[in-house]
């Protein structure tokens, strides 16, 4: 009986420890970002962000779906020498709050606009990747003041989908399907973002597996699902012609995510890029050789050079 009681106490202690570990929020389970994070409160939202450098021009980085501010680490490491670099975790992602929200492009625009005003950011070059590119397009058209230039890195929103295709995509992305993604599928999902996957993507993959134990993981999964629906329900295609800023559009020439090969099988990445050239008055289009969708992480040297040339007007 004595041995049974000792065993029971051991089990209870370890169960308690496991329970405590599994109740940590996502921001405590994520690895440290490459740069120090700060936080501000916008209404009821805690927004986590990185701020590096002291240049006169501010590069404001907006990440994509399932990502966070650390996605820009290889760009900030170089660009902070000449510019003020700011990258935020959008609500629902990274170390920011995960509220009940619409997660449309318009929602993200409202949050990022508040963020800009709260930090009093000036002389902004707005840089958005994928979903963040779609939100950046809407932000540049709705709040053009202070946004001097726009850089779209493999932006979502340039290709269009039929109502039937949209409905299929929305039915595929459910909270349960995201929540139940296996470790093997997580690895495959990341591989789709690259032409040749860099070794240091292992940090992102490990984090994605780890956050399955977070107390607010369900809220994160819901944010992803709503973000996908939000991109489809809040399109920006008709906003393209309203962009007044000089705009640089960057794609990897081996992007396997844009366009969507299943729903738009005859469309190419080059054709999607050309939509930007046709619709945006002051647009420049660049393709980076042997790079996938996550081009700024896979080919940071080439992307950084394009950003510097464009920002400095060269």
Backbone torsions as a table, in degrees:
resi	resn	phi	psi	omega
1	UNK	NA	-39.9	179.3
2	UNK	-60.6	-44.7	-179.8
3	UNK	-65.1	-35.5	178.6
4	UNK	-64.7	-42.1	-179.8
5	UNK	-64.3	-40.8	177.9
6	UNK	-62.7	-44.0	179.0
7	UNK	-62.5	-41.7	-179.8
8	UNK	-62.8	-43.8	178.4
9	UNK	-61.8	-42.8	179.1
10	UNK	-59.7	-44.3	-180.0
11	UNK	-63.9	-44.3	-178.2
12	UNK	-64.4	-41.0	179.1
13	UNK	-63.2	-45.6	-178.8
14	UNK	-70.5	-35.1	176.5
15	UNK	-65.0	-39.1	178.3
16	UNK	-64.8	-43.0	179.5
17	UNK	-63.2	-41.8	178.9
18	UNK	-63.5	-41.9	-179.4
19	UNK	-61.8	-42.4	179.9
20	UNK	-64.1	-42.1	-179.8
21	UNK	-63.2	-41.7	-176.0
22	UNK	-73.6	-11.8	-179.6
23	UNK	-95.4	6.9	177.0
24	UNK	-73.2	139.9	176.8
25	UNK	-71.0	164.2	-175.2
26	UNK	-56.8	-38.7	-176.4
27	UNK	-63.8	-22.8	179.2
28	UNK	-89.3	-17.8	-179.8
29	UNK	-92.7	-24.6	179.6
30	UNK	-65.8	146.2	173.5
31	UNK	-63.0	157.8	174.3
32	UNK	-61.0	138.9	173.5
33	UNK	-70.1	163.9	-179.4
34	UNK	-66.5	-22.0	177.8
35	UNK	-126.0	155.4	-178.5
36	UNK	-58.2	138.4	177.2
37	UNK	-102.3	148.0	175.1
38	UNK	-121.1	171.9	175.4
39	UNK	-144.8	147.3	173.4
40	UNK	-132.9	162.2	178.5
41	UNK	-108.0	126.2	175.0
42	UNK	-116.7	105.7	-171.7
43	UNK	56.5	-115.2	-179.5
44	UNK	-101.3	7.7	-176.6
45	UNK	-97.3	135.3	168.5
46	UNK	-96.9	117.9	-178.5
47	UNK	-109.1	121.8	177.6
48	UNK	-91.1	142.7	-179.3
49	UNK	-155.0	162.7	174.7
50	UNK	-110.1	139.6	173.7
51	UNK	-139.4	118.4	-177.6
52	UNK	-136.0	146.2	177.0
53	UNK	86.4	164.8	-176.7
54	UNK	-136.1	24.4	-178.6
55	UNK	-67.8	161.8	-178.7
56	UNK	-67.2	-34.5	177.9
57	UNK	-91.6	141.2	-179.6
58	UNK	-106.6	122.0	173.0
59	UNK	-94.9	114.3	-179.1
60	UNK	-105.1	113.6	-173.8
61	UNK	-99.0	130.6	179.5
62	UNK	-121.5	117.8	-174.2
63	UNK	-77.9	175.3	-177.6
64	UNK	-102.5	-168.4	-177.8
65	UNK	-60.0	136.4	176.4
66	UNK	64.1	17.2	-173.9
67	UNK	-116.8	-165.7	177.7
68	UNK	-161.8	-178.2	-174.6
69	UNK	-60.9	-29.0	-177.5
70	UNK	-66.4	-13.8	177.5
71	UNK	-61.1	-20.8	-177.5
72	UNK	-98.7	10.3	-172.3
73	UNK	-58.3	-39.6	-178.1
74	UNK	-71.7	-22.4	178.0
75	UNK	-84.4	-44.3	179.4
76	UNK	-62.1	-38.1	-178.0
77	UNK	-54.9	-34.2	-178.9
78	UNK	-95.6	-44.6	-171.2
79	UNK	-75.1	-19.6	179.8
80	UNK	-65.8	-16.6	179.2
81	UNK	-68.4	-27.6	-176.2
82	UNK	-117.4	-16.0	-174.4
83	UNK	-137.2	161.6	167.0
84	UNK	-80.6	120.8	-177.1
85	UNK	-109.7	123.6	-179.7
86	UNK	-127.3	127.0	176.8
87	UNK	-131.7	127.9	-178.4
88	UNK	-111.0	154.3	166.8
89	UNK	-85.7	116.9	176.1
90	UNK	-62.2	154.4	175.3
91	UNK	-54.5	139.5	-178.2
92	UNK	93.4	-12.2	-172.0
93	UNK	-129.2	157.6	174.9
94	UNK	56.3	-130.3	-175.3
95	UNK	-100.9	8.1	177.7
96	UNK	-84.1	168.5	177.8
97	UNK	-59.6	155.9	178.8
98	UNK	-124.2	77.0	-172.8
99	UNK	-83.4	169.8	165.3
100	UNK	-74.7	112.7	-175.1
101	UNK	-152.7	170.4	-178.3
102	UNK	-75.5	-33.5	-179.0
103	UNK	57.2	35.3	172.1
104	UNK	-89.4	171.2	174.8
105	UNK	-58.6	-40.2	-179.7
106	UNK	-62.9	-38.3	177.5
107	UNK	-63.6	-48.0	179.4
108	UNK	-62.6	-36.6	177.6
109	UNK	-59.6	-46.1	180.0
110	UNK	-59.5	-43.5	-178.6
111	UNK	-67.4	-47.1	-178.4
112	UNK	-65.9	-36.2	177.3
113	UNK	-63.9	-43.0	175.7
114	UNK	-62.0	-40.4	179.2
115	UNK	-60.5	-45.3	178.5
116	UNK	-59.7	-45.1	-178.5
117	UNK	-68.2	-40.3	-178.4
118	UNK	-65.2	-39.9	179.9
119	UNK	-87.7	-4.2	-179.6
120	UNK	54.5	47.8	-179.8
121	UNK	-74.3	137.9	-177.8
122	UNK	-127.4	163.1	174.9
123	UNK	50.0	55.8	-169.9
124	UNK	-87.7	132.5	163.2
125	UNK	-107.0	112.5	-175.0
126	UNK	-88.1	126.3	-175.5
127	UNK	-125.8	115.3	-177.7
128	UNK	-124.7	139.9	178.8
129	UNK	-110.3	130.4	172.8
130	UNK	54.9	-117.3	177.0
131	UNK	-57.2	-37.4	177.2
132	UNK	-65.4	-27.2	174.5
133	UNK	-68.8	-41.3	178.3
134	UNK	-62.3	-44.6	177.7
135	UNK	-64.8	-36.8	-179.2
136	UNK	-66.1	-35.5	176.7
137	UNK	-61.1	-46.6	-179.4
138	UNK	-67.1	-39.1	178.6
139	UNK	-63.4	-42.3	-178.6
140	UNK	-65.5	-28.6	-179.8
141	UNK	-87.8	-34.5	-178.6
142	UNK	-83.0	-31.9	-178.1
143	UNK	-133.1	66.5	-175.4
144	UNK	-69.4	-19.0	-177.7
145	UNK	-62.4	129.6	177.8
146	UNK	84.7	-15.1	178.2
147	UNK	-95.4	103.4	-172.6
148	UNK	-79.2	-39.7	-178.8
149	UNK	-143.4	162.4	-177.4
150	UNK	-129.7	131.7	176.2
151	UNK	-123.5	122.0	-178.1
152	UNK	-112.2	115.6	-177.8
153	UNK	-104.0	110.9	-177.0
154	UNK	43.7	56.1	-172.1
155	UNK	-72.3	142.4	168.3
156	UNK	-78.6	161.5	173.8
157	UNK	101.1	-11.2	-179.3
158	UNK	-81.5	-32.6	177.3
159	UNK	-91.4	151.0	-178.8
160	UNK	-108.3	154.8	179.8
161	UNK	-128.0	145.1	175.1
162	UNK	-69.9	162.7	178.1
163	UNK	-60.4	-38.6	179.4
164	UNK	-64.3	-43.9	178.7
165	UNK	-63.4	-42.7	178.9
166	UNK	-59.6	-43.3	-178.7
167	UNK	-65.4	-37.7	178.0
168	UNK	-64.8	-45.0	179.6
169	UNK	-61.9	-42.5	-179.7
170	UNK	-66.7	-33.3	178.7
171	UNK	-73.6	-27.4	179.8
172	UNK	-73.9	-41.6	-178.3
173	UNK	-88.1	98.1	175.9
174	UNK	-117.3	160.8	178.1
175	UNK	-58.0	-39.4	-179.8
176	UNK	-65.6	-41.7	-178.2
177	UNK	-66.2	-38.1	177.8
178	UNK	-69.7	-45.0	-178.0
179	UNK	-61.9	-35.7	-175.0
180	UNK	-94.5	12.8	176.7
181	UNK	-60.2	125.3	-178.5
182	UNK	-75.7	163.4	177.5
183	UNK	-59.8	-39.8	179.7
184	UNK	-63.6	-40.1	179.8
185	UNK	-70.6	-34.9	175.6
186	UNK	-57.6	-45.4	179.8
187	UNK	-63.1	-41.1	178.5
188	UNK	-66.1	-39.6	179.6
189	UNK	-61.5	-41.8	178.3
190	UNK	-67.3	-39.2	-179.3
191	UNK	-59.8	-31.9	-179.9
192	UNK	-64.9	-18.4	-177.0
193	UNK	-82.8	-7.7	-172.3
194	UNK	-131.1	151.9	170.1
195	UNK	-79.6	-49.6	169.7
196	UNK	-127.2	113.2	-173.5
197	UNK	-69.0	122.7	177.1
198	UNK	-65.5	149.9	-178.2
199	UNK	-62.7	-33.9	-174.9
200	UNK	-76.8	2.8	171.1
201	UNK	-67.6	-15.6	-179.5
202	UNK	-57.2	-31.8	177.9
203	UNK	-64.2	-44.5	179.3
204	UNK	-63.8	-43.0	-178.5
205	UNK	-64.5	-44.1	179.3
206	UNK	-62.2	-40.9	178.5
207	UNK	-63.6	-42.8	-178.5
208	UNK	-63.2	-36.2	177.1
209	UNK	-71.0	-39.6	-175.6
210	UNK	-66.4	-37.7	-173.8
211	UNK	-71.6	-6.4	175.1
212	UNK	-62.1	-19.9	179.5
213	UNK	-92.1	-1.5	-175.8
214	UNK	-68.6	147.3	179.4
215	UNK	-65.2	-27.4	-179.6
216	UNK	-108.8	27.0	-179.9
217	UNK	-63.6	-37.0	178.2
218	UNK	-59.9	-39.8	179.5
219	UNK	-65.9	-36.9	176.4
220	UNK	-64.7	-44.8	178.5
221	UNK	-61.3	-40.4	178.8
222	UNK	-65.6	-36.6	177.9
223	UNK	-62.3	-41.1	178.8
224	UNK	-63.6	-47.4	-179.0
225	UNK	-60.8	-45.8	-179.5
226	UNK	-68.7	-31.5	178.3
227	UNK	-66.2	-41.0	177.3
228	UNK	-63.0	-48.1	177.2
229	UNK	-61.5	-38.3	-179.3
230	UNK	-63.3	-39.3	178.1
231	UNK	-64.7	-34.5	-179.0
232	UNK	-80.3	-36.0	-176.6
233	UNK	-85.6	-17.0	-176.7
234	UNK	-125.2	63.9	-174.7
235	UNK	-68.5	157.3	-179.0
236	UNK	-120.2	6.5	-176.0
237	UNK	-52.6	-44.1	-178.3
238	UNK	-76.6	-7.8	177.0
239	UNK	-85.5	-16.1	-173.0
240	UNK	-57.6	-41.5	-177.7
241	UNK	-72.3	-8.7	178.9
242	UNK	-95.8	0.8	178.3
243	UNK	-73.7	120.0	-178.4
244	UNK	-96.0	-21.7	-176.7
245	UNK	-75.0	150.1	168.2
246	UNK	-63.0	133.6	-169.1
247	UNK	-129.1	131.3	173.8
248	UNK	-106.2	126.8	178.2
249	UNK	-113.9	125.5	-177.2
250	UNK	-120.8	130.2	173.1
251	UNK	-130.1	148.6	164.4
252	UNK	-78.7	138.9	-176.0
253	UNK	-73.4	-5.3	177.7
254	UNK	-117.5	30.2	179.4
255	UNK	-64.2	119.2	-178.6
256	UNK	-99.3	0.6	-179.0
257	UNK	-106.9	-30.1	175.9
258	UNK	-124.1	119.3	2.2
259	UNK	-77.8	170.7	175.2
260	UNK	-73.7	111.2	-173.8
261	UNK	-68.5	-23.2	-177.9
262	UNK	-78.6	-46.3	-175.7
263	UNK	-90.0	-23.3	177.8
264	UNK	-128.1	65.7	-171.8
265	UNK	-65.2	-22.2	-178.4
266	UNK	-93.8	-5.0	-177.9
267	UNK	-88.6	142.4	178.0
268	UNK	-113.8	163.6	176.5
269	UNK	-61.5	-39.0	177.7
270	UNK	-60.5	-41.9	179.5
271	UNK	-65.3	-38.4	177.3
272	UNK	-63.7	-43.8	177.4
273	UNK	-60.7	-38.1	-179.8
274	UNK	-67.2	-24.1	174.1
275	UNK	-60.3	-41.6	177.9
276	UNK	-62.6	-42.7	179.1
277	UNK	-61.9	-38.3	-177.7
278	UNK	-74.4	-36.0	-171.6
279	UNK	-94.4	-31.5	-176.8
280	UNK	-95.3	125.3	-171.6
281	UNK	-61.1	-45.3	-176.6
282	UNK	-114.0	67.7	-175.7
283	UNK	-111.6	146.1	173.7
284	UNK	-128.6	134.5	-175.4
285	UNK	-117.0	130.3	179.1
286	UNK	-131.0	135.7	174.2
287	UNK	-111.8	134.3	178.5
288	UNK	-102.4	125.6	-173.9
289	UNK	-66.7	139.9	174.8
290	UNK	55.8	47.7	178.5
291	UNK	-137.1	147.3	180.0
292	UNK	-97.7	-154.2	-174.1
293	UNK	-67.3	-38.9	-178.5
294	UNK	-88.3	56.1	-168.3
295	UNK	-63.7	-35.2	-177.2
296	UNK	-69.4	-20.3	178.2
297	UNK	-94.9	-33.7	-179.1
298	UNK	-78.2	-37.7	-178.2
299	UNK	-129.9	62.6	-175.3
300	UNK	-63.8	-35.8	-178.8
301	UNK	-60.4	-46.2	-178.7
302	UNK	-68.8	-41.6	179.5
303	UNK	-66.5	-43.3	179.5
304	UNK	-60.7	-40.1	179.1
305	UNK	-63.5	-42.9	178.7
306	UNK	-64.4	-41.0	179.1
307	UNK	-62.6	-47.5	-179.1
308	UNK	-61.6	-44.8	179.2
309	UNK	-60.5	-43.1	-177.2
310	UNK	-70.8	-44.7	-178.7
311	UNK	-63.7	-40.7	-178.5
312	UNK	-83.8	-0.6	175.9
313	UNK	76.3	24.1	-178.0
314	UNK	-90.5	NA	NA
